[in-house]
């Protein structure tokens, strides 16, 4: 599985880069945050939770709490994740990129709980932040997720628009769009009987 090997390669590479810093700053919250995020991004959620369990509430920065909420949701503990993330959202102390991650994670959690209108409102809120972002790559998944929740709500016009925005943005950034985005566009066209557009 390519994704498995890529995640392990990414983990080992980043772990190698972080190791000297950990020796110099063993209790630095930024390094702990990076390590937790690294565990999450490489699918090592058990390791992330082990690290989180060793921390007191006073040691957790907003970014670490954000990662904790995202990890809870990634493990299927959506209600716990929503509780953590909603409190962070109200506190409004995160930078714009972290705020976007938070709102996207809330949207995904609501989507998994089948609270589709709430999920859609979160993705639309995230898109409102796009002009403040210096790094537009995060918007690819937001548009994709908006397309997905719109499909589930039966709003195929908005779904196709959101998917197209994700594809267009990927081309503008000179990266490949998510293959699932193309697949979902084809499924919608197929469902609507527009077979010529599905291929």
N, C-alpha and C positions, 0 to 999 in steps of 0.2 A: 504494500500500500504506500503510494508516494507521499500522501499527507503524513503518515506515521513517521517515515524517514525524514521528511522535511522538518517536522516538529522536533524530533530528536536532534537533528543537526542544529537547528536554531537554538534549542536549549543548551546543548554542549558548547556552542560558540559563545553565547551570551554568558553562560556560567564561567567560562574561561576568562572573559573580559571583566567580569565583576569580582572574581576571586581576589586579585590584589587590593582592590578597594575595600573589600570586607576585612582584610587583615589590618588595614590602616584605620578604618572607621567601623568597628564591629557592631556598634549599636546605632548607627546612623539611620534615621527613619526613611530617608530617601532611598538608601540601599535596600532596606527591608521592603519598601513599596515596590521597587524594581524587581526584587526577587519574587514577591507574591504575584506581581503581574506576569512575570516570566513563567511561573508555574501555571498560572491560568491560561496564558496564550499557548502553552505547549501541552495542555491537557492534563497537567499534574496537579489536579485540584486537591487531592489528599495531602500533598506536600504544602500547598497553600494554607489549608486549614490547620495543619500541624504548626506552621509558623504563626498563624493568627492566634492559635490557642495559647501560645506562650507569651502573648502580649497582654498588658493591662489596658483598660480603656484609656488611661492617660497617655499611653505610648502611641496610640493610634491617631495618625493625622487624618485629615479629610480624605486624602488620596488613598490611604490604607483602608479607611471605612468604605470608600467607593469600591475598592477591589473586593472587600468582604461581601458587600451586597451583590456584586456581580457574580462572585463565586457561589453564593447561596442560590441565586437564580439558576446558574449553570448546572447546579446539582439537582435542580427540580424543586428546591425549597422556595417557590415563587413568593408566597406570602411573607416569609422571613426577609427575602431579598427586597420586596416592595417596601416593607416597613423601614428597613435600613436606608434604602435609596430615597424614599419619600422624605424622610427626616433631613437627609443631606440636601435635597432639592429645596426644601423650605429654608434651610440655613443660608443657602446661596453664597457659599464661600469658595467655590471651585473655579478654576480657570475655565475658559470657554471650551477647550478641547475635552477636559474632564466632564464638564457639564453636558456636552454632547453625548459622551459615553454613558453618563448616568441616565439621561432621558431615553436613549436607545435601549438600555438595559431594562428600564421601566416598561417601555413599550413591548419588548419581547416577553417580559414576565406577564403583562396583562394579556398578551396574545395567547400565551400558553395556558392561561386560566380561562380562555374564551371570553374575555372582557374586551371585545374587539373595538368598540367605540372608544374606550379609554386608551387602548393601544394606538389607534389611529390618531387620537388627539396628541399623544406623546410624539409620534413620528412627525406630525405637522409642526409641533412646537420646535422640534430639533431642526427642521428645515428652515424655520424662521431665523435661526442663528447663523445660517450659511454665510452671510455677508461679513460676519465678525471673525470668520475662520481664516487662518493663514494656511492651514493644511486641509485641503478639500477632500482628501481620500476617504475620510470617515463618512462623508455624505453618500458614498456609493452604497453602503449597507443600509443607510437610513432610507434612501429612495427605494431600494430593493424591499425592505421591510414594509414600507408604506404600500408598495405594490402588492405584497403578499396579503396584508390585512385587508386591503381594498378588495382583492379577489375573494377572500373569505366572506366579506360583507356583500358581495355581488355587484360591486361598483366597478365593472370592467373598464369603463372609460378612464376612471382615475387610476386604476391599476396599470393600464397600458401606458398612461402618461408618466407615472412614477417609474416604471421599468425603463421607459425610453430616456428619462432624465438620468437614470443610473448609467445606461449604456453611453449616452452622449458625454456625460462627465468623464467616464472612463477613457473614451477616445480623446477628449480634451487634455486629460492628464497623461496620455500616451501609455496607458496600462490596459490590460485585458479586463473586460467586464466579468462579473460572475457568470459562470456557465448556467447556473440555475435561473438567472434573469432571462436569458434567451429561451430556456426551456419553458418557463412560466408564460412568457409572451406567446409561444407556440401553442401551449395548452389553452390559453384564452381564445386565440383565433380558431383553434380546432373546435372548442366548445361552442363558439358562435357560428360555426359552419363556414368560416372564412378560410377554407383549406389552402387556398393559394398563398395566403399570408402566413400560414403556420409553418411553411418550409423555407 
